[in-house]
Amino acid sequence: MLNLRSLLAACALPATLAGCSDPPPVYVDGGFVRINPNPNAPSAGYFTIHGGNDSLVLRDVRTEEAVRVEMHESVTRDGVASMNRIESLDVPARGSVKLEPGGKHIMIWSINPQALDDGKMSFTFIFSNGDRIIADATVQQAGGAPADMHEGH
């Protein structure tokens, strides 16, 4: 009978330990940058931010491969579309936030030509809990993706 108890305890151990594991980390993926065909206008970056165990606030996004980066949100009011700069972005616990065309996104000014040639850029996402997460984005050259509302912005 002792062997049966030992076997049952051994089988139950992984399930018990699973409840003790570290909370899921915050992470960022799915990044891509659409280059604006107008070289004097900003391009746009898109990602998905996945929340961990606690709600967080995205405070800033940076890259060394561009002169300026800002978080923006596209909104439509009374049939008129516009973009507004946002200072922060709430990330729900165990949820996700998509930075996508027509919604929240990153505006990027004066991208380094080497990043354009390399076809990728790295961004640092800075959160309210002090986490700094680096995420890569592929670069879609002008004309390589459907035009969006950022042209001429």
N, C-alpha and C positions, 0 to 999 in steps of 0.2 A: 504494500500500500504506500510505503514511503516513496518508492520510485514514481508512482502515479502522481503524487503531490508535487514532487520535484519537477516532473514534466509539465504539469499544469502551471506551476509558478514560472518556469522558464518561458512558456508560451505567452504568459500574461505580461512579462517584463517589458518587451518592446512597446506594447500598447501603453503601459504606465509611463515609460520614459518619453514617449511621444508627447505627452501632456506637459512635460518638463522642459521641452526644448526651448531654445531662444526664440523670441518673437520674430516674425518674418521681417526682413529688412526692407527699408524703402529702396526702390530702384527705379531707374529711368531707362527706357528702351524705345525702339522703333523710330529713331531719329532720322530725319532727312531735311535738307535745306533746298528750297526752290530758289534758284537764282533769277532775279528780275532781269528781263531782257533790256531794260533801261539801266545802264551802268551808273547813272546818277541817282537812282532810287534804291531804297532798301530792298533786301531779299527777305524771305520768311523761313523760319525754322519750326519744325513740328516734332513732337515727342509724345510718349505716354509715360506718366508718372504713376507708379504703383505705391500706395501707402502701406505702411507697416502696421504695427499693433496700435499705435497712437496717432491721433490727428496731428498734422503738421501744417506749417505755412511755408510755401516757397517764397523766400525773400528776395532772391536775385538769381540771375543767370549771367555767366561771363564766358568769354572766350578770348584767347590771345590772338586769334586769327581774324579779328575784325576791329574796327575803330570803336564801334558802339553797338550795344545790344540792349533792347528794351522788351518788356512783356506788354502785349497788347491784347485787346479783345474786340472782335467785330460785333457790332450790334445793329439791329434794324428797328427803327422807331418810326411809326407812321409812314411806312413804306420807304424810308430813307436809310440807306446803309452808311455806317461810319465806323471809324476805329478809335478806340480810346486807350491811352496808356494805363496799365494797371501796375500798382506798386507791389502787390503780393498776390498769392494764389493759395487758397485753402486746399489741402490734400486730405481727404477723409481716411480714417483708420480702415485698413483692409479694403479700401476702394481704389479707384484709379481716376485720373484726370487726363483727358486727351487734349493736347495742344494740336489743333487741326485747322485746315482751311475753313474759313467762315466762322470760326470761334476764337478761342484763346490761342495765341501763337507768340512767337518770338520774332521781332523785327531786327534785322542785322544790316548795319551800314558799313560800306567800304571793306569788303572781305579781301584778305591777303591773296594775291594772285597765285601763290604757291598752294594754298588750300584748294583753290579752284582746280589747279593742275592735278593735285593729289586725289581729288574727288571725295575728300572727307574733311570733317572738322570735329574738334573736340570742344565740349561745353562743360562748364562746372555749374552745377545746380546747388544753391546754398539755402539750407532750410533753417527754420526757427529753432531746432534743437541742436544746431551747430554742425550737423552733417553737411559734408561737401561731397557730392557725387559727380563723378566725371562720366559723361556719356558721349559717344561718338554719333555723328550724323553723316550720311552719305550726301553728296552734293549732286543735285539734278541741274545740269546746265540749262541756260535759257533756251527755250524751244524744245527741251527734252521732256517737259511735263505740261499738262494743261495750264493755261493762264488762269490766274485767280485774281481776286480783288485787290491785290497788292500793287499791281502795275500802276505806276504813276503816283503811288502814295508818298 
